[in-house]
Amino acid sequence: MSASNSAKAPVLVVGAGPGGLIAALALAQHGVPVRVIEKLPAFHTASRGAGTQPRSLEIYNFLGLWPDIRKELMSVPPFVSYKLPGGTEVERTWSLWEAVEPTPDRPFINNVGSGISQYVIEGLMRKHLAKYSVEPELSAELVSFVQDSDGVTATIKHAGGTDHETTETFRASYIIGSDGARGPTRRLIGALFEGQTKDLDGQIWADAEVEGLAADKWHLWSDKNVSVSARNTEREGQFHIGLVGIGFDPIEYLDKDKFVAFIHEHTGRKDLKITNFTSLSYWKPKMRMVSRFYNGRAFILGDAAHVHSPTGGQGLNTTIQDSFNLAWKMALVHKGLAKPELLSTFEAERLPVVALMLATTSGLYANIVADKVREEKEKEENTSGFFKWRNQALFHLDINYRWSPLVLDARGNGDDLDALKARAYIGYQGEDLHAGDRAPEAPKLVDASGKESSLFEIFKPTLHTVLVFSPELDHTDGHVDAVLDLVKELPEGTCQTVVIARNGLPKTRSGAAVYHDKEGYAFRTYGVPEGKVTVAAVRPDDYVGAFVFDANSLKLYFSKIFV
């Protein structure tokens, strides 16, 4: 494979949803040319996919989106269920998510219970992508592609089904298919979509104005087969209304008048005025995923690779991590700085995570309708249940890649790969940090000027960050210098070095930023052994790639990545 030839062509991103936009934004920040095409003639405006997990917020922060997103975040209101028949007497009030306090290493966890509609966040992503002169092209559809050793030749149809339909041949270095469950990319790479479809079930979702409901509650009317829910959206007076059935398929109500009539009948609230629909859509529940995430130079992510129940708020959030994992690897290979084999670790790392996520959301699926026996049990146990998610793995902060062929831990991660993969989703909360784990935040780092910073402010989505924890002892200076010398040998613009000391400001060293770990957060969170130079190489996607104690081991890690 000729890296120099492939670098001449841009990456073609198929699909302008969150997965495609995050992949494109991350690539653009790396300086990689990218083109985004979208089959639809207009960007959607539905408030679907509003659940936002702490890990996604961390990624938005790294990519520079957080200042805009935090202005738009809404608090998830408490659930209120009403007795049926009647529909007005309150039966129970509870929170969808358990309250979890933020910690210095998990600062975004205080936003559990926050949401932002997908159309809003996509708009912010497009705004930031435009800074790099990249704008998604509407009414542009991937038809087919042919691969060779240097790139991909794609056939793109414009304005399909209209009098202005045209066909274009486009040369790309790689294709990223984020074109959803119905898009062509999965089929074109020959990936099977294995799993199940809930043939007897169905869901209708609508955005409409509702008079007669308080905006500070998530209203719920449910029996053993059907749940009707309504929560506010970003638009004043508008609610996101769900009609979901288990053992009941509401497809015949995919009509505004029939939908309203059913809502009135089921809830008993015929006083509710439901008008001014901006969206009305139907979804047949499917729990499916592929067994491969790529073929040659074509990759798939998000709904193109996995679809599942919306229970637990995992869909968009999992997609974001797919994109963030792939983008930095593709950028390095595209530039000819990394081995093409690096791209195979996208599938190796994400496949086990997605499989476990799918199992988790499928397990929560039955909790979208009322079950009186289960509800009585939940009053006694703090467990997941009827519209109640009590599983911190859903936050995505414990997702890890300890089994990955790309990571290196001098202490060892264990030889049982199946056992390691079995914990890919739930992680090792409370245990020592290892290579393959999410790189945690650490505040109160003080530089030579006295200014405070934090690791999340230091980390960059375009760079490896080599953290050198130095005991600042005379006999360890040579070890620190050896690490710094090694990093200087890496390709220019791919890595930054940070030296951190616990008991004061480290010595000034050429090519490195130096910080005093004033409160000890960094040393404690990263589990640094006393009196020993410790090196943590943090990848551009904020995962610990290496946890080692000398320059030779660090060199071995980087040999897995760079040419």
N, C-alpha and C positions, 0 to 999 in steps of 0.2 A: 504493500500500500504506500503510495507516495504522498507524504504529508504536505510537501510543498505544493503539489498540484491541487490537492483538495482544499488547501487554504485559500485558493483564489476565488472559490465560490462561496456564497453565503449559506447559512443554515436555513432551511425552509421549515417553518412552523405551521402546521396545519391545525387550525382551530384557534379562535380568539377568546376562549374562556379563560378562567384563572390559571389553569395549568400551562396553556400556551403562552399567556402573557408573562407569567413569572419566568418561564424558561427563556423567553425572548429578552426580558429585562435583564436577567442575570448574564446572558450571553453578551448583550449590548454593553453592559458595564465592563465586561472583559475585553471589549474592543473587537468582538467578533461580528461580522456583518450578518444580519438576520432579516428574513422576510416573513411576514405573518399573513396568512390568507384565511378567510372565513366564508363558509358557504352561504350563511344567512345574508339577506339583503339589508338587514339593520341589526344593531346591537339590541339584545333583549332588555326588557325593563321589569322583569318579574323579580319579586323579593325572595326567591328561593335561596337555599343554601346559606342561611344567615348565621348559623352556629360557627363561632370562631374559637379555636383552642389556643391555649397559651403558646404552644410551640410555633403555630403559624404567626402569631404576633411577634415572636422573636425573629422569625425570618423576614417579616415585613420591616422590622427595625433594621436588620442588617442591610436590606436593600434600599433603605431610605424612605420607605413608605409610611413609617409609623407616625410621624407628626401629622400627616393628613388623615390617616385612619383613625387616630385617637379622637379626632374632632367629630367623627361620624358614628363612633360606637354607641350602641344603645344597651341599656341594662335589660337583661331578660326578666320579664315580670313574673311574679309568682303564679303558679297554677291555681285556678279555682274550679272545682268540679261541682256540678249542679245535679240535684236529684231528679230522676226521671220516674214517672211523667211529671210535668209541670215546668221544669227547667229554670226556676228562679231561686229555689231554696238551696243555699250553699251546703254542700255535703262535706267538702274538705278543702283545705288550702295547704300548699307545700311548694318547695323549690325544685326546679328541674335538676339543678346541680347542688352538690354539697358545698358548704362554705369552707374554703381552704385559704389559710392566711399565706401571704407571700413571704418568702425568705430571701436573704441576700443572693443565693444562687439561683432562685426561681422568681425573679421579680414580676414577671408577667402573669403569674398565677392568680393575682388579685383581679384579673379580668375574666376569670371563669364566670360564666353567666353573662358575658357580653356578646353582642351580635351585630352584624352589619350585613345588609342585604347584598346578594351577589352582584346585582347590577351596579350598586354603588361602588363596591370595591373594584370591579372591573373598570369602571370609569376612572378611578384613581390610578390603577395600573397603566391604563392607556395614556393618562396625563404624564406619568413619569417616563414611559417608553418614548413619548414624543420628544423628550429632551435629547434623545439619541437619534432623532430624525427617523424613527420607525413608527409607522402607522398601519394598523391592520387593514387589509384590503377586503371589502365586503363583496358578496356575490362572486367569490372566487373559490372554486371547488377542485380538490385533487381528484383526478380521474384514474391515473396509473403512474407507475414509475419503473424504470429499469436501472439496475445498479451495475457498476463496473469497479475496477480496482481504485479509481481515482475520485469517484463521486456518484451522483444520482441524477438521472435525467427524468424529470417529472412532467407529466401532461396536466395542465390546469385549464379548467373550463370557466369562462367568465359569463356572467349573466345567463346562466343556464335556464332553458325553458322560455326564453324571451326572444323577441325579434332581433335582439342585439347580441345573441350568443356568439362567442368566439372561443377559440382554443389556442393555448400557448404552450410552447415547450420551454422548460426552465431548467437550467443546470444548477444543482445544489451540491454542497459538500456532504450534508446529512439531512435527513428528514426526521422531525419530531412530530408524531401524530398525537395531538391532543384534541381529537375531533369527536369525542364522545362515543357512546356505545353503538351508535348507528353509523358512525363515520367509516370511510373505506380503508383507512390505514391498517387497522388490525387484520382485515381480510387480505390486504395486499402483502403483508409479511407472513401470512400463513399461520397466524396464531389462532388456536381454538378458544372459544369462549365457554369454558366449562362451569357448570353449576346448576342452579335450578331457577325456575320461574314459578311464582305463586299464582297458578292459573285461576284459583277460586277467589283471589283477592284483588283489590284495586284501590287506587287513590286519586282524588281530584283535588287540585290546589288552585286557589283563586286569590287575586288581589282586588279588593273592592271597598268602597266606602260603606260603613255600617253606622247607623244611628241607633242608640239605645244600649251601647256597651261602653264600659269604662276602659280607657286606654292603658291603665296601669295594672291590668290583670291579663293573664292568659286563660281565656275562658274555655271550658271543656264540658261537653255533654257526651257521655259514653255508656254503652251497654256491652254485652259480651261479643257483639259482632261489629259494631259501628262506633266510631268516635268522630265527633265534630268539634273542631277547635278554632279559636280565633285569637290572634294577637296583633298588636299594633305594628305598623311599619314606619319607615322614615317619613312617609307622606302623611300630613295631618288629616285625621279622620279616616284614614285607610287601615284596613285589617288584612292580614294574611289568613285565609280561611282554608281549613283542611277537612276533607271528607274522606276518611279512611275506613276500609273494611277488611276484616279477616273472616273468610267464609262468606263474604259478600262483595260483589264487584259492582261499583256504582257507575260504570261506564255509561249507562243510559241517561245519567244526569249531567252529562257533558254538554249542557245547554243552559244558558243563564237563567231562563225562567224555571226550568225543571230543577236546576241546582238550588235556587232560592226556595222553591216549594218544598224540596226535601229537607233543607235546613230548618224551615219553619215547622214542618211536621215532626222531625226527629227531636228538636230541642223544645218544642212547645212554645217557642218565643216568636209568635207570629207578629209581635209588635216591632221586631227588628226590621229596619229599612235597609236593604242591601242593594246598592246602586253603583253606577259608574265603575264598572269592571275595567281593569287595565290588563288583566291576564286571567286565563282559565285553561288549565291543562290537566291531562290525565297521565297517570303513571302506573304501569303494571309492575308490581314488585319483582325484582330479579336479584339474585345473589350469585354473581358469576365473576370469574377472573381467568386470566390467561396463564399458560404455563411457560410462556416466553415473553420477554419485554422488548426484544429486538431481533432483527435479522439483518446482518451486514451493517449497512449504514442507515437503516430505518429503525426508529424507536417509537414506542407507544407509552403513554402514561395517562393517569387520571381515568376517567370513565371509559376511555378506549381500551384500558387494560383491566379495569375492575369496576363493577357496579354492585351496589348493596343497599340495604335498608338505610333510610336517613336517621334511624335511631342511633343516638350517641353522638351525632354531629361529626361524623368522620370523613365524609366524602370529599368535600372541597379541601379540607385540611390535609388529608392523605395525598391528594393531588399536588398540593403546594410542595410537599416534601419530595415527591417524585421528581418534580422539576428542579428543585434546588440541589438534589443529589446528582442529577445528570448534567446540569449546566456547566459546573466548574470543570468536570472531567472532559466534556466535549470541547470546552474552550481551549484547554491545554493541548488536546490532540489536534484540534483545528489549526492551532498556531505552530504545530510541529514540535512542541516542547515536551510532549508526553507520548508514551507508547500507545498505539491504538488499542492494545489489550486492556488499557485502563477502562475503556467503555464497557467491557463485559462485567465490571463490578457493579454497574448500575442494576442489572438484573440480579446478580448474586446477593446484593444487599437489600434490595427492595422487595423481592419476591416473598421471602419468609415473613417480612413485616406485614405485607398486604394480606397474606393468607390468614394470619392470626387476627388481624383487624376485621376481616370478613367474617370469621367465626364469632368474634365478639358482637358485632352488630347484628348478625343473624340470631344470636342468642337473646338480644334485646328486642327483637322484632315483635314477639308475642305481647310485649308490654304496651302496645299502642291501643288496646281496647281494655275495658274494665273486666276484672276478675275478682269477685268479692272475696273468695278464699285467699287469693294472693294479697289483696289489699289489707286484710286483717293481719296477715303475717308481717307485712311491711311496717305496720304500726309498732311492731315489737322489735324489728330488726332493721338496721341501717343498711339495707341492701337495695340493689337496683330493682325496679319494679315498674308499675304503671306510670309511664311518663316521669320516671325518676331514675337518673343515672348516678350510680354510686360506685364508680370505678375510675380511679385516678389514672389508669393507663390511657383513658380516653383523652387526657390532656396532651399526649404524645411527647412528654418530657422524658420518658423512660425508654423510648425506642432506641435500640442500639444495634451495632453491627460487629459485635465481638468475634464472630466467626469469620468475618470477611477476610479474604486473602490479601486485602490491601492494608490491614492494620497490623501493628507490631507492639506487643507489650513485653518488656524485658522480664516481667514477673510471670508471664504466661497467662493465657485466658482459658486454658483447659483444652484437652484434645477431643472431647466428645462434641463434635460439631452439631449433631442432632439436638443434644441437650442445650447447647448455646442458642441454636435457632428457636427452640421452644420458648425461650425467654426474650425473643427479639422485640416483642410488643410490650410486655409487662416490665421488663428490665430488672434492675437490682437495687431498688430504692433502699437507702440506708446502708449500702455496702460501699467499699472503696471504689473510687473512680478507676476505670480501666480504658485502655485503647479500644475504640469502637463505641464508647459512650458519648452522649451529648456533652459538649464542653460547657460547663456551667459559668454563670456570671460571678464576678467577684468585685465588689465596689471598694472604695476608700484606698485606691492606689495613688500615691503622691509622687509627683515628679520633682525635678531639681528646683523648679520655681515655686513649689508649694501648691501647685494646682492639683486638685483631685480628679481622678479619672476612674474608669472601670474597664474590665475586660471586654464587655459588650461594646464599649466605645472604641476600643482598640482593634477588635477583630474586624476584618474586611472580607466581603464575599468574593473578592478577586485575588486574595493572597492566602498562603499558608502563614500562620503565626507560630513561630517557635518560642515557647515560653521557657526560659531558663531560670529555674528556681535556685538561687545561689545562697549558700550559707555564709558567703563572704569570709571565708577562712583562707589563710595564705596558701595552704597546700591544695586548695581546690581551684585556684586561679587558672592553672593550666587547663583544667577540664572545661571551664567556661570559655576560655579563649579558643579551644579546639572546636567547640560547637559553633562559635561565631565564625571561625575560619571556614568551616564546612558550609555554612549557609551562604557565605559570600561566593562560593563556587557554583551555586545553583543558578539556573537561568535568571537573568535580570528581570526584576519586576514580578517575581512569583512568590516571594517570601519576605516577611519582616521578622525581626528578632526583638524580643522583649526580655530584659533581665530584671528579675524581681527578688528582692531581699526582704527578710522578715524584720531584722533589727535595726534597719536604717537604710539610707539611700545607697544603692550599689555603686561601685566605682564606675566612672564614665568610661564607656568603651565605644570605639569606632564601629559604626554600622548597627548599633543597637540602642533602643530606648531603654531607660532605666527607671524603676519605680520602687518605692518603699511600700511594702504591704502593711500599712499602718495598723490596721485592726486584725490582720492575720487571716482575712477571709480567703484569700487566694491559696495560701499554704494549707489551710484546713480543708477547704473544699476539694482541692486536687490531691489531698492525701500525701503531701510531700514528707518523706522520711527525714528525720532530724540529722543535720550535719552532712548531708549528701547532695551533691549536684543532681538535680532532677530535671528532665527535659520532657515537655509535653508539646508535640507538634499538632496544632489545631488546624484542621482542614478549612477550606473556604466555605464549606457548608456547616461549620461550627460543630464538627465531630472530632474527637481526639483520634488522630491517625496513629500516633506513636506515643508511648509512655516509656522512656528509656533513661539511662543514667550515664551515657557517654556518647561521644561523637561518632564512633564506629557504628553503633546501633542505629543512630539517627541516619547515618549514611545508607544503611541497609534499608530503612523505611523509604527514603526518597528514591532509592534505586527501583522501587516498585512502581514509581510514577514517572520520573523524568527520563528522557532519552539519554 
